[in-house]
Structures are given as structure tokens and as C-alpha cells.
Amino acid sequence: MSTLLFEQPWIIGVLGAIVTGGTLFGWLQSGNAIALRSAAGFLVATVLLVLMNVWVVTEQENLRSWISETALELEQNQVDKVLKRIHPEASERVASRARMLKNIKFSSVRITKIHGIDLKSTRSSSRAIIHMNVFAEGEMNHAAGKVPRWIGLTLEKTDGIWMIADVEEKDPMHEFMDRD
């Protein structure tokens, strides 16, 4: 329900417009004052719900912003900032990629598609798994290249901050071909 309410304002706007339009049409046909007041109430409720959507930032929206900031830091070769986003108990795969980062000079990093963000929260911890396609262009040891990849990123929330705990990397078509 929160996804519908806070991440899909157009659905609320369309439904509110239909109900408001229907009650206005009812008022025009009948002249009944109750229908006019109902239309005004539905209009106010629709506007308030859409505004609430703008004011409330969900965890998925936070994560999308976090991912975009990380991609921008990589593109600007701010490796130290990216390394601060790595969990202290991250997997060996993350640690090996972190060591490689210092040797890469990026010219472009783009997230081409986010396939999904799965949130798993308990009382003691929060974990997010993000599946996305990424396109990076850069240079390493005087060899330049363009690399499209499918990335499965596991994040853990530590002291209120999302940090990279694990990463999975595959062919960019993985999400389309692997249908278990």
C-alpha cells in the first residue's frame, strides 16, 4: 500500500480525477448539493494525497538516490568516497573490486536500468538487494574499454547508513535470460 500511496502519485491522481469528475457529473445532472460537496471533498483529498507523495521519501527512493550518487562519484573518480560506502564486513568479492577501483580512471558511469529493489527489514537490521544494469567506460593500465554489466548489489544499513555488503556481476542480459 505504501508503494501505491508514496511512489505512484499518478495512480492516485487519475483515480481522484475520475471520482471527482463522476461526482461533478452527478451534481450537474441532479443539482444535488451533496454531490457538489462530495466532489470538492474528493478534489481536496486527491490534492492532499499527491502532495503527501511529494513530501514523503520512501526507502526505495532513498536507495535510488544512493545508487545515483555512487555512480556519479565513480564517474568523477572520487574513489575515496566510494570506498567509504563499503561495509566493514563486506564480502571478499567487494574487497577485491575495491582494490581494483584505485587503478581505474572512469570517463562515464551510467545506470541504464534498475530491475528491482528488494527491502528486507527486521528489528535489528535492514538489507536491500538491488538488481540493475550498468554501463561504465574507463581506462585501466593504459587500456581503455566500455563495459556493460548486470549488477546485483547487496546493501546493509549500519548506523542509519546504507553500505555495500556484497556484489554479484554478470552478463548484461542476465536479468532477461535467467528466469528461474
Backbone as a printed PyTorch tensor [residue, N CA C, xyz], in Angstrom:
tensor([[[  0.8220,  -1.2010,   0.0000],
         [  0.0000,   0.0000,   0.0000],
         [  0.8620,   1.2590,   0.0000]],

        [[  1.9730,   1.2500,   0.7400],
         [  2.8160,   2.4430,   0.7600],
         [  3.4380,   2.6920,  -0.6060]],

        [[  3.7160,   1.6240,  -1.3690],
         [  4.2400,   1.8010,  -2.7170],
         [  3.2160,   2.5380,  -3.5720]],

        [[  1.9660,   2.1380,  -3.4820],
         [  0.9050,   2.8010,  -4.2380],
         [  0.7520,   4.2430,  -3.7920]],

        [[  0.7410,   4.4650,  -2.4970],
         [  0.4860,   5.8050,  -1.9620],
         [  1.6620,   6.7530,  -2.1670]],

        [[  2.8860,   6.2670,  -1.9270],
         [  4.0230,   7.1750,  -1.9000],
         [  4.9340,   7.1190,  -3.1220]],

        [[  4.8010,   6.1210,  -3.9710],
         [  5.6880,   6.0380,  -5.1180],
         [  4.9660,   6.0830,  -6.4530]],

        [[  3.6470,   6.0690,  -6.4490],
         [  2.8730,   6.0960,  -7.6940],
         [  1.8170,   7.2050,  -7.6300]],

        [[  2.2160,   8.4760,  -7.6380],
         [  1.2300,   9.5550,  -7.4920],
         [  0.2580,   9.6370,  -8.6570]],

        [[  0.6710,   9.2060,  -9.8200],
         [ -0.2130,   9.3090, -10.9770],
         [ -1.4430,   8.4230, -10.8160]],

        [[ -1.3010,   7.2690, -10.1400],
         [ -2.4600,   6.3990,  -9.9200],
         [ -3.4770,   7.1110,  -9.0310]],

        [[ -2.9900,   7.7120,  -7.9570],
         [ -3.8830,   8.4400,  -7.0490],
         [ -4.5010,   9.6280,  -7.7780]],

        [[ -3.7000,  10.3300,  -8.5720],
         [ -4.2180,  11.4750,  -9.3220],
         [ -5.3030,  11.0820, -10.3120]],

        [[ -5.0790,   9.9860, -11.0290],
         [ -6.0710,   9.5280, -12.0140],
         [ -7.3460,   9.0690, -11.3200]],

        [[ -7.1950,   8.2490, -10.2680],
         [ -8.3890,   7.7850,  -9.5410],
         [ -9.1590,   8.9510,  -8.9270]],

        [[ -8.4200,   9.8990,  -8.3400],
         [ -9.0720,  11.0750,  -7.7530],
         [ -9.7960,  11.9040,  -8.8000]],

        [[ -9.1740,  12.0580,  -9.9740],
         [ -9.8080,  12.8220, -11.0530],
         [-11.0740,  12.1280, -11.5460]],

        [[-11.0370,  10.7990, -11.6500],
         [-12.2110,  10.0550, -12.1130],
         [-13.3550,  10.1850, -11.1110]],

        [[-13.0510,   9.9760,  -9.8260],
         [-14.1050,  10.0530,  -8.8020],
         [-14.6380,  11.4790,  -8.6980]],

        [[-13.7300,  12.4780,  -8.7190],
         [-14.1700,  13.8800,  -8.6580],
         [-15.0110,  14.2220,  -9.8720]],

        [[-14.5570,  13.8080, -11.0560],
         [-15.3270,  14.0650, -12.2790],
         [-16.6870,  13.3930, -12.2500]],

        [[-16.7410,  12.1550, -11.7180],
         [-18.0210,  11.4420, -11.6180],
         [-18.9970,  12.1440, -10.6850]],

        [[-18.4940,  12.6260,  -9.5470],
         [-19.3980,  13.3220,  -8.6110],
         [-19.8060,  14.6840,  -9.1630]],

        [[-18.9060,  15.3540,  -9.8850],
         [-19.2890,  16.6220, -10.5290],
         [-20.3520,  16.3870, -11.6000]],

        [[-20.1810,  15.3210, -12.3710],
         [-21.1870,  14.9780, -13.3690],
         [-22.5290,  14.6820, -12.6880]],

        [[-22.4770,  13.9700, -11.5570],
         [-23.6990,  13.7000, -10.7910],
         [-24.3630,  14.9830, -10.3170]],

        [[-23.5630,  15.9440,  -9.8770],
         [-24.1150,  17.2300,  -9.4370],
         [-24.7400,  17.9750, -10.6190]],

        [[-24.0430,  17.9680, -11.7790],
         [-24.5790,  18.6410, -12.9570],
         [-25.8980,  18.0230, -13.4130]],

        [[-26.0340,  16.7230, -13.2730],
         [-27.2540,  16.0410, -13.7010],
         [-28.3970,  16.2050, -12.7140]],

        [[-28.0390,  16.2550, -11.4000],
         [-29.1080,  16.2690, -10.3980],
         [-29.2720,  17.6070,  -9.6980]],

        [[-28.2230,  18.3980,  -9.6560],
         [-28.2850,  19.6520,  -8.9140],
         [-28.2240,  19.4350,  -7.4080]],

        [[-27.9150,  18.2290,  -6.9630],
         [-27.8580,  17.8850,  -5.5520],
         [-26.5970,  18.4870,  -4.9240]],

        [[-26.7680,  19.2540,  -3.8510],
         [-25.6570,  19.9310,  -3.1820],
         [-24.6880,  18.9300,  -2.5380]],

        [[-25.1960,  17.7790,  -2.1440],
         [-24.3280,  16.7580,  -1.5410],
         [-23.2880,  16.2780,  -2.5590]],

        [[-23.6850,  16.1300,  -3.8010],
         [-22.7550,  15.7090,  -4.8440],
         [-21.6760,  16.7700,  -5.0700]],

        [[-22.0520,  18.0480,  -5.0230],
         [-21.0860,  19.1270,  -5.1880],
         [-20.0780,  19.1250,  -4.0330]],

        [[-20.5730,  18.9760,  -2.7880],
         [-19.6700,  18.9240,  -1.6280],
         [-18.7710,  17.6790,  -1.6780]],

        [[-19.3190,  16.5880,  -2.1580],
         [-18.5200,  15.3640,  -2.2890],
         [-17.4030,  15.5600,  -3.3170]],

        [[-17.7300,  16.2010,  -4.4270],
         [-16.7150,  16.4650,  -5.4510],
         [-15.6070,  17.3500,  -4.8840]],

        [[-15.9870,  18.3810,  -4.1370],
         [-14.9860,  19.2560,  -3.5120],
         [-14.1340,  18.4640,  -2.5210]],

        [[-14.7570,  17.5820,  -1.7500],
         [-14.0180,  16.7520,  -0.7900],
         [-13.0510,  15.8060,  -1.4890]],

        [[-13.5130,  15.1670,  -2.5820],
         [-12.6290,  14.2710,  -3.3320],
         [-11.4660,  15.0320,  -3.9630]],

        [[-11.7320,  16.2390,  -4.4520],
         [-10.6710,  17.0520,  -5.0400],
         [ -9.6180,  17.4130,  -3.9950]],

        [[-10.0630,  17.8540,  -2.8230],
         [ -9.1330,  18.2080,  -1.7430],
         [ -8.3380,  16.9760,  -1.3070]],

        [[ -9.0000,  15.8390,  -1.1550],
         [ -8.3110,  14.6050,  -0.7470],
         [ -7.2710,  14.1870,  -1.7830]],

        [[ -7.6210,  14.3070,  -3.0520],
         [ -6.6800,  13.9430,  -4.1110],
         [ -5.4520,  14.8420,  -4.0840]],

        [[ -5.6700,  16.1310,  -3.9660],
         [ -4.5450,  17.0800,  -3.9160],
         [ -3.6750,  16.7940,  -2.6950]],

        [[ -4.2980,  16.5460,  -1.5320],
         [ -3.5240,  16.2560,  -0.3210],
         [ -2.7160,  14.9650,  -0.4550]],

        [[ -3.2920,  13.9360,  -1.0490],
         [ -2.5690,  12.6790,  -1.2230],
         [ -1.4000,  12.8250,  -2.1970]],

        [[ -1.5820,  13.5850,  -3.2600],
         [ -0.4880,  13.8110,  -4.2050],
         [  0.6130,  14.6450,  -3.5410]],

        [[  0.2420,  15.6590,  -2.7680],
         [  1.2440,  16.4440,  -2.0430],
         [  1.9770,  15.6000,  -1.0060]],

        [[  1.2560,  14.6920,  -0.3470],
         [  1.8830,  13.8000,   0.6200],
         [  2.9350,  12.9450,  -0.0750]],

        [[  2.6420,  12.5300,  -1.2870],
         [  3.6050,  11.7570,  -2.0650],
         [  4.8900,  12.5340,  -2.2940]],

        [[  4.7760,  13.8310,  -2.5340],
         [  5.9490,  14.6650,  -2.7620],
         [  6.7530,  14.8250,  -1.4700]],

        [[  6.0830,  14.9590,  -0.3470],
         [  6.7650,  15.2100,   0.9220],
         [  7.4030,  13.9610,   1.5200]],

        [[  6.8010,  12.8150,   1.3430],
         [  7.3070,  11.5820,   1.9510],
         [  8.3210,  10.9340,   1.0050]],

        [[  9.5020,  10.6510,   1.5390],
         [ 10.5430,   9.9770,   0.7730],
         [ 10.6460,   8.5530,   1.3090]],

        [[ 10.3780,   7.5740,   0.4500],
         [ 10.4090,   6.1780,   0.8760],
         [ 11.8400,   5.6470,   0.8510]],

        [[ 12.0280,   4.4960,   1.4470],
         [ 13.3510,   3.8740,   1.4820],
         [ 13.8160,   3.5100,   0.0740]],

        [[ 12.9000,   3.0910,  -0.7830],
         [ 13.2880,   2.7890,  -2.1690],
         [ 13.7670,   4.0460,  -2.8960]],

        [[ 13.1110,   5.1640,  -2.6560],
         [ 13.5590,   6.4190,  -3.2620],
         [ 14.9250,   6.8170,  -2.7120]],

        [[ 15.1590,   6.6000,  -1.4110],
         [ 16.4720,   6.8500,  -0.8180],
         [ 17.5440,   6.0010,  -1.4890]],

        [[ 17.2180,   4.7300,  -1.7110],
         [ 18.1880,   3.8230,  -2.3310],
         [ 18.4780,   4.2100,  -3.7800]],

        [[ 17.4650,   4.6110,  -4.5240],
         [ 17.6960,   5.0720,  -5.9050],
         [ 18.6250,   6.2880,  -5.9130]],

        [[ 18.4190,   7.1910,  -4.9850],
         [ 19.2780,   8.3660,  -4.8590],
         [ 20.7000,   7.9510,  -4.4740]],

        [[ 20.8050,   6.9970,  -3.5470],
         [ 22.1060,   6.4990,  -3.0940],
         [ 22.8780,   5.8970,  -4.2640]],

        [[ 22.1880,   5.1120,  -5.0890],
         [ 22.8190,   4.4710,  -6.2430],
         [ 23.2970,   5.5320,  -7.2430]],

        [[ 22.4610,   6.5240,  -7.4950],
         [ 22.8350,   7.5940,  -8.4330],
         [ 24.0420,   8.3730,  -7.9330]],

        [[ 24.0780,   8.6670,  -6.6320],
         [ 25.2200,   9.3820,  -6.0540],
         [ 26.4990,   8.5590,  -6.1850]],

        [[ 26.3980,   7.2660,  -5.9480],
         [ 27.5690,   6.3910,  -6.0530],
         [ 28.0770,   6.3490,  -7.4890]],

        [[ 27.1700,   6.2430,  -8.4510],
         [ 27.5670,   6.2380,  -9.8660],
         [ 28.2460,   7.5550, -10.2430]],

        [[ 27.7270,   8.6690,  -9.7390],
         [ 28.3320,   9.9720, -10.0320],
         [ 29.7320,  10.0610,  -9.4160]],

        [[ 29.8890,   9.5580,  -8.1780],
         [ 31.2060,   9.5630,  -7.5430],
         [ 32.2020,   8.7200,  -8.3380]],

        [[ 31.7570,   7.5720,  -8.8560],
         [ 32.6380,   6.7480,  -9.6910],
         [ 33.0140,   7.4890, -10.9630]],

        [[ 32.0320,   8.1060, -11.6010],
         [ 32.2850,   8.8200, -12.8480],
         [ 33.2760,   9.9610, -12.6320]],

        [[ 33.2130,  10.5920, -11.4630],
         [ 34.1230,  11.6940, -11.1480],
         [ 35.4180,  11.2030, -10.5100]],

        [[ 35.5890,   9.8680, -10.4650],
         [ 36.7880,   9.2340,  -9.9250],
         [ 37.0640,   9.6360,  -8.4740]],

        [[ 36.0090,   9.7610,  -7.6940],
         [ 36.1270,  10.0440,  -6.2590],
         [ 36.1330,   8.7100,  -5.5140]],

        [[ 37.2060,   7.9590,  -5.6970],
         [ 37.3080,   6.6050,  -5.1880],
         [ 37.2070,   6.5710,  -3.6690]],

        [[ 37.7910,   7.5470,  -2.9900],
         [ 37.7440,   7.5580,  -1.5190],
         [ 36.3080,   7.6270,  -1.0040]],

        [[ 35.4660,   8.4140,  -1.6640],
         [ 34.0570,   8.4940,  -1.2560],
         [ 33.3410,   7.1710,  -1.4830]],

        [[ 33.6450,   6.5240,  -2.6040],
         [ 33.0210,   5.2340,  -2.8990],
         [ 33.4690,   4.1880,  -1.8840]],

        [[ 34.7430,   4.1890,  -1.5350],
         [ 35.2590,   3.2110,  -0.5720],
         [ 34.6240,   3.3790,   0.8070]],

        [[ 34.2030,   4.5820,   1.1420],
         [ 33.5180,   4.8170,   2.4290],
         [ 32.1260,   4.1960,   2.4410]],

        [[ 31.6110,   3.8460,   1.2700],
         [ 30.2890,   3.2280,   1.1660],
         [ 30.3510,   1.7040,   1.3220]],

        [[ 31.5400,   1.1640,   1.5370],
         [ 31.6970,  -0.2810,   1.6590],
         [ 31.6030,  -0.6860,   3.1250]],

        [[ 30.8090,  -1.7020,   3.3880],
         [ 30.5970,  -2.2220,   4.7380],
         [ 31.9100,  -2.7860,   5.2890]],

        [[ 32.1920,  -2.5560,   6.5800],
         [ 33.4360,  -3.0750,   7.1610],
         [ 33.5570,  -4.6040,   7.0690]],

        [[ 32.4280,  -5.3030,   7.0390],
         [ 32.4410,  -6.7630,   6.9600],
         [ 31.9640,  -7.2390,   5.5900]],

        [[ 32.3220,  -6.4920,   4.5680],
         [ 31.8960,  -6.8220,   3.2050],
         [ 32.5570,  -8.1180,   2.7460]],

        [[ 31.9510,  -8.7360,   1.7380],
         [ 32.4650,  -9.9970,   1.1900],
         [ 33.8070,  -9.7890,   0.4970]],

        [[ 34.4840, -10.8730,   0.2220],
         [ 35.7770, -10.8170,  -0.4740],
         [ 35.5970, -10.2820,  -1.8970]],

        [[ 34.4590, -10.5530,  -2.5300],
         [ 34.2130, -10.0300,  -3.8820],
         [ 34.2170,  -8.5080,  -3.8730]],

        [[ 33.6140,  -7.9300,  -2.8470],
         [ 33.5830,  -6.4680,  -2.7340],
         [ 34.9890,  -5.9470,  -2.4720]],

        [[ 35.7130,  -6.6100,  -1.5920],
         [ 37.0720,  -6.1730,  -1.2580],
         [ 37.9920,  -6.2200,  -2.4800]],

        [[ 37.8740,  -7.2590,  -3.2970],
         [ 38.7390,  -7.3490,  -4.4860],
         [ 38.3890,  -6.2620,  -5.4960]],

        [[ 37.1120,  -5.9630,  -5.6660],
         [ 36.7200,  -4.8940,  -6.5910],
         [ 37.1450,  -3.5260,  -6.0540]],

        [[ 37.1130,  -3.3790,  -4.7340],
         [ 37.5570,  -2.1140,  -4.1290],
         [ 39.0460,  -1.8940,  -4.3910]],

        [[ 39.8270,  -2.9500,  -4.3270],
         [ 41.2670,  -2.8300,  -4.6190],
         [ 41.4910,  -2.4490,  -6.0860]],

        [[ 40.6780,  -2.9810,  -6.9880],
         [ 40.8060,  -2.6720,  -8.4120],
         [ 40.4050,  -1.2310,  -8.7230]],

        [[ 39.4790,  -0.6850,  -7.9470],
         [ 38.9610,   0.6640,  -8.2170],
         [ 40.0570,   1.7180,  -8.2920]],

        [[ 41.0850,   1.5580,  -7.4780],
         [ 42.1530,   2.5640,  -7.4240],
         [ 42.9390,   2.6380,  -8.7280]],

        [[ 42.8740,   1.5850,  -9.5490],
         [ 43.6220,   1.5490, -10.8020],
         [ 42.7890,   1.9570, -12.0090]],

        [[ 41.5120,   2.2200, -11.8130],
         [ 40.6220,   2.5350, -12.9260],
         [ 40.3340,   4.0370, -12.9550]],

        [[ 40.4110,   4.6120, -14.1420],
         [ 40.0250,   6.0130, -14.3340],
         [ 38.7680,   5.9950, -15.2040]],

        [[ 37.6350,   6.3240, -14.5820],
         [ 36.3520,   6.2910, -15.2790],
         [ 36.1390,   7.5700, -16.0710]],

        [[ 35.5360,   7.4260, -17.2380],
         [ 35.1160,   8.5970, -18.0020],
         [ 33.5870,   8.6850, -18.0370]],

        [[ 32.9210,   7.5460, -17.8180],
         [ 31.4600,   7.5320, -17.8080],
         [ 30.9680,   6.3400, -16.9950]],

        [[ 29.9780,   6.5780, -16.1500],
         [ 29.3020,   5.5070, -15.4090],
         [ 27.8170,   5.8380, -15.4210]],

        [[ 27.0330,   4.9200, -16.0080],
         [ 25.5830,   5.1430, -16.0960],
         [ 24.8450,   3.9150, -15.6040]],

        [[ 23.7770,   4.1430, -14.8740],
         [ 22.8570,   3.0680, -14.5180],
         [ 21.7980,   3.0860, -15.6050]],

        [[ 21.7680,   2.0330, -16.4070],
         [ 20.8530,   2.0340, -17.5470],
         [ 19.4620,   1.5360, -17.1760]],

        [[ 19.3790,   0.6360, -16.1860],
         [ 18.0630,   0.1460, -15.7520],
         [ 18.1780,  -0.4520, -14.3630]],

        [[ 17.2550,  -0.0700, -13.5040],
         [ 17.1310,  -0.7160, -12.2020],
         [ 15.9840,  -1.7090, -12.3300]],

        [[ 16.3140,  -2.9950, -12.2230],
         [ 15.3080,  -4.0480, -12.3860],
         [ 14.4700,  -4.2440, -11.1320]],

        [[ 15.0380,  -3.9640,  -9.9890],
         [ 14.2730,  -4.1350,  -8.7600],
         [ 15.0790,  -3.8050,  -7.5310]],

        [[ 14.3600,  -3.3770,  -6.4970],
         [ 14.9430,  -3.1160,  -5.1840],
         [ 14.1220,  -3.9060,  -4.1910]],

        [[ 14.7550,  -4.9000,  -3.5700],
         [ 14.0770,  -5.7360,  -2.5730],
         [ 14.5660,  -5.3410,  -1.1880]],

        [[ 13.6460,  -4.8710,  -0.3620],
         [ 13.9870,  -4.4720,   1.0060],
         [ 13.6000,  -5.5750,   1.9790]],

        [[ 14.5070,  -5.8690,   2.8850],
         [ 14.2370,  -6.8460,   3.9320],
         [ 14.6510,  -6.2110,   5.2460]],

        [[ 13.6750,  -5.8760,   6.0640],
         [ 13.9670,  -5.2260,   7.3360],
         [ 13.4980,  -6.0810,   8.5000]],

        [[ 14.3320,  -6.1530,   9.5040],
         [ 13.9640,  -6.7650,  10.7730],
         [ 14.2050,  -5.7120,  11.8500]],

        [[ 13.9400,  -6.0740,  13.0750],
         [ 14.1640,  -5.1110,  14.1590],
         [ 15.6320,  -4.7500,  14.3090]],

        [[ 16.5010,  -5.7020,  14.0280],
         [ 17.9220,  -5.4670,  14.2660],
         [ 18.6980,  -5.0260,  13.0250]],

        [[ 18.1820,  -5.3040,  11.8390],
         [ 18.9510,  -4.9380,  10.6430],
         [ 18.0400,  -4.6550,   9.4550]],

        [[ 18.6180,  -3.9500,   8.5040],
         [ 17.9440,  -3.6850,   7.2310],
         [ 18.8870,  -4.0930,   6.1120]],

        [[ 18.3200,  -4.7440,   5.1100],
         [ 19.1080,  -5.2160,   3.9760],
         [ 18.3300,  -4.9090,   2.7010]],

        [[ 19.0630,  -4.5170,   1.6790],
         [ 18.4560,  -4.2380,   0.3760],
         [ 19.2560,  -4.9570,  -0.6980]],

        [[ 18.5360,  -5.5360,  -1.6360],
         [ 19.1700,  -6.1740,  -2.7820],
         [ 18.6890,  -5.4340,  -4.0230]],

        [[ 19.6390,  -4.9130,  -4.7710],
         [ 19.3160,  -4.0960,  -5.9390],
         [ 19.8640,  -4.7880,  -7.1810]],

        [[ 18.9960,  -5.0020,  -8.1570],
         [ 19.3960,  -5.5830,  -9.4430],
         [ 19.3270,  -4.4790, -10.4810]],

        [[ 20.4350,  -4.2930, -11.1990],
         [ 20.4770,  -3.1960, -12.1710],
         [ 21.4590,  -3.5000, -13.2880]],

        [[ 21.2970,  -2.7900, -14.3880],
         [ 22.2620,  -2.8230, -15.4770],
         [ 23.0590,  -1.5300, -15.4250]],

        [[ 24.3710,  -1.6630, -15.6120],
         [ 25.2830,  -0.5300, -15.5190],
         [ 26.1680,  -0.5160, -16.7580]],

        [[ 26.4920,   0.6730, -17.2140],
         [ 27.4240,   0.8290, -18.3300],
         [ 28.5540,   1.7360, -17.8560]],

        [[ 29.7880,   1.2340, -17.9280],
         [ 30.9440,   2.0220, -17.4980],
         [ 31.9430,   2.1080, -18.6350]],

        [[ 32.5820,   3.2520, -18.7160],
         [ 33.6160,   3.4730, -19.7060],
         [ 34.8120,   4.0400, -18.9660]],

        [[ 35.9800,   3.4520, -19.2140],
         [ 37.1500,   3.9210, -18.4940],
         [ 38.4410,   3.3600, -19.0140]],

        [[ 39.4950,   3.5920, -18.2290],
         [ 40.8360,   3.1910, -18.6080],
         [ 41.5200,   2.5450, -17.4110]],

        [[ 42.2440,   1.4400, -17.6810],
         [ 42.9940,   0.7520, -16.6310],
         [ 44.2960,   0.2530, -17.2390]],

        [[ 45.4100,   0.6470, -16.6600],
         [ 46.7280,   0.2290, -17.1520],
         [ 46.8970,   0.5090, -18.6470]],

        [[ 46.5260,   1.7080, -19.0600],
         [ 46.6640,   2.1850, -20.4360],
         [ 45.8060,   1.4140, -21.4380]],

        [[ 44.8070,   0.7030, -20.9620],
         [ 43.8630,   0.0150, -21.8490],
         [ 42.4770,   0.5810, -21.5630]],

        [[ 41.8330,   1.0930, -22.5890],
         [ 40.5140,   1.6950, -22.4320],
         [ 39.4420,   0.7090, -22.8710]],

        [[ 38.2560,   0.8690, -22.3040],
         [ 37.1720,  -0.0160, -22.6940],
         [ 35.8220,   0.4480, -22.1960]],

        [[ 34.8020,  -0.1680, -22.7850],
         [ 33.4150,   0.0800, -22.4030],
         [ 32.8750,  -1.2320, -21.8710]],

        [[ 32.2730,  -1.1840, -20.6740],
         [ 31.8450,  -2.4230, -20.0300],
         [ 30.3860,  -2.3260, -19.5990]],

        [[ 29.4870,  -3.0490, -20.2760],
         [ 28.1180,  -3.1540, -19.7920],
         [ 28.0320,  -4.3670, -18.8560]],

        [[ 27.3760,  -4.2230, -17.7050],
         [ 27.2760,  -5.3220, -16.7480],
         [ 25.9160,  -5.3130, -16.0690]],

        [[ 25.4680,  -6.5020, -15.6620],
         [ 24.3350,  -6.6630, -14.7670],
         [ 24.9460,  -6.7600, -13.3740]],

        [[ 24.4330,  -5.9760, -12.4420],
         [ 24.9770,  -5.9420, -11.0830],
         [ 23.8700,  -6.2930, -10.0980]],

        [[ 24.1910,  -7.1980,  -9.1960],
         [ 23.3410,  -7.4900,  -8.0470],
         [ 24.0570,  -6.9700,  -6.8240]],

        [[ 23.5500,  -5.9270,  -6.2460],
         [ 24.2150,  -5.2500,  -5.1310],
         [ 23.4490,  -5.5130,  -3.8500]],

        [[ 24.1390,  -6.0020,  -2.8290],
         [ 23.5230,  -6.2170,  -1.5200],
         [ 24.0230,  -5.1270,  -0.5860]],

        [[ 23.0780,  -4.3910,  -0.0260],
         [ 23.4100,  -3.3020,   0.9000],
         [ 22.9000,  -3.6410,   2.2920]],

        [[ 23.6200,  -3.2070,   3.2940],
         [ 23.1810,  -3.3350,   4.6810],
         [ 23.1990,  -1.9580,   5.3120]],

        [[ 22.2100,  -1.7090,   6.1520],
         [ 22.1340,  -0.4240,   6.8260],
         [ 22.8930,  -0.5400,   8.1450]],

        [[ 23.9280,   0.2860,   8.3020],
         [ 24.7470,   0.3080,   9.5020],
         [ 24.7160,   1.7210,  10.0630]],

        [[ 24.2360,   1.8520,  11.2820],
         [ 24.1190,   3.1610,  11.9320],
         [ 23.3440,   4.1530,  11.0650]],

        [[ 22.3020,   3.6760,  10.4080],
         [ 21.4450,   4.5290,   9.5870],
         [ 22.0040,   4.8520,   8.2160]],

        [[ 23.1290,   4.2210,   7.8310],
         [ 23.7620,   4.4940,   6.5420],
         [ 23.8200,   3.2040,   5.7350]],

        [[ 23.4050,   3.2750,   4.4720],
         [ 23.4750,   2.1080,   3.5950],
         [ 24.9190,   1.8990,   3.1620]],

        [[ 25.3760,   0.6340,   3.2630],
         [ 26.7470,   0.2880,   2.8840],
         [ 26.7390,  -0.9960,   2.0610]],

        [[ 27.6950,  -1.1190,   1.1410],
         [ 27.7870,  -2.2700,   0.2550],
         [ 28.3400,  -3.4650,   1.0270]],

        [[ 27.5720,  -4.5600,   1.0450],
         [ 27.9990,  -5.7720,   1.7400],
         [ 28.4410,  -6.8660,   0.7730]],

        [[ 27.8100,  -6.9120,  -0.4040],
         [ 28.1650,  -7.9380,  -1.3840],
         [ 27.7900,  -7.4450,  -2.7760]],

        [[ 28.4260,  -8.0180,  -3.7590],
         [ 28.1430,  -7.6470,  -5.1430],
         [ 28.2150,  -8.9030,  -6.0110]],

        [[ 27.3250,  -8.9610,  -6.9690],
         [ 27.3190, -10.0340,  -7.9470],
         [ 27.3340,  -9.3690,  -9.3100]],

        [[ 28.1280,  -9.9110, -10.2070],
         [ 28.3100,  -9.2750, -11.5070],
         [ 28.1580, -10.3300, -12.5940]],

        [[ 27.3410, -10.0170, -13.5990],
         [ 27.1030, -10.9820, -14.6790],
         [ 26.9590, -10.2520, -16.0130]],

        [[ 26.7440, -11.0420, -17.0510],
         [ 26.4880, -10.5210, -18.3750],
         [ 25.2640,  -9.6060, -18.3270]],

        [[ 25.2350,  -8.5180, -19.0980],
         [ 24.1180,  -7.5780, -19.0160],
         [ 22.7510,  -8.1580, -19.3670]],

        [[ 22.7110,  -9.2370, -20.1150],
         [ 21.4240,  -9.8430, -20.4810],
         [ 20.9270, -10.8290, -19.4260]],

        [[ 21.6600, -10.9780, -18.3390],
         [ 21.3280, -11.9540, -17.2960],
         [ 19.8780, -11.8110, -16.8140]],

        [[ 19.4510, -10.6150, -16.5450],
         [ 18.1160, -10.3690, -15.9890],
         [ 17.0350, -10.8240, -16.9620]],

        [[ 17.3070, -10.7480, -18.2470],
         [ 16.3130, -11.1310, -19.2390],
         [ 16.3280, -12.6270, -19.5430]],

        [[ 17.4950, -13.2570, -19.3740],
         [ 17.6380, -14.6600, -19.7360],
         [ 17.4270, -15.6120, -18.5700]],

        [[ 17.7110, -15.1760, -17.3450],
         [ 17.6430, -16.0530, -16.1850],
         [ 16.2660, -15.9390, -15.5350]],

        [[ 15.3760, -16.7860, -15.9010],
         [ 14.0170, -16.7710, -15.3590],
         [ 13.7680, -18.0820, -14.6040]],

        [[ 14.1930, -18.1050, -13.3450],
         [ 14.0030, -19.3160, -12.5240],
         [ 12.5770, -19.4650, -12.0740]]])
